[in-house]
Amino acid sequence: MTTFYYAGIGSRETPPDVLKQMRHVAARLRVLGLFCNTGDASGADKAFREGAIDCCQAFVPHSKRGVIKAPFIKITDEKLVRWSLASVKKYHPYADRFRRQYSIDLHARNAFQVMGVDLKTPVSFVLCWTPDGAETTTDPDHTGGTGQAIRIANANAIPVFNLFHKDALERLKTHLEGLGILTSA
């Protein structure tokens, strides 16, 4: 049986009604057997973690201090860390402007959210919310880390469904049907 992953991500300032929707959708996707890749941020990441419960892996920056407990994943494999750090320069148009290593690390973890814990297991789709409704390559000033994940998804032909758009869930349903996860009723 194939295991399907998705990235459940978005803004820390996601509106409360959308956070509720994220928890509900993550719970429904959990029932369907999908696993959520997310982060450790408040807002959207937290909503997806709460909905996906035990079908969730949340990635934290590799330089984050302190004890990391499940389901949080801190990547320490140096080869994977180097690749994720290189992805910041590859996909972020303003990567040369970052002055703090932690800012770079936050963007680097997006590679794991989209490409998986081994960077070879891409998600089947990205489900997110951004204030500008971005689903394609975006201006990082408006989408932050979510924009980095969207750019990585776009570069790897991974569909993005932004809950900013009223038709996002209907398009996601069609995608899930195409993957054979849902059947048309």
Buried (B, 14 or more C-beta within 10 A) or exposed (E): EEEBBBBBBBBBEBBEEBBEBBBEBBBEBBEEEBBBBBBBBEBBBBBBBBBBEEBBBBBBBBEBEEEBEEBBBBBEEEEBBEBBBEBBEEBBEEBEEBEEEEBBBBBBBBBBBBBBBEBEEBBBBBBBBBBBBBBEBBEBEBBBBBBBBBBBBBEEEBBBBBBBEEEBBEBBBEBBEEEEBBEEE
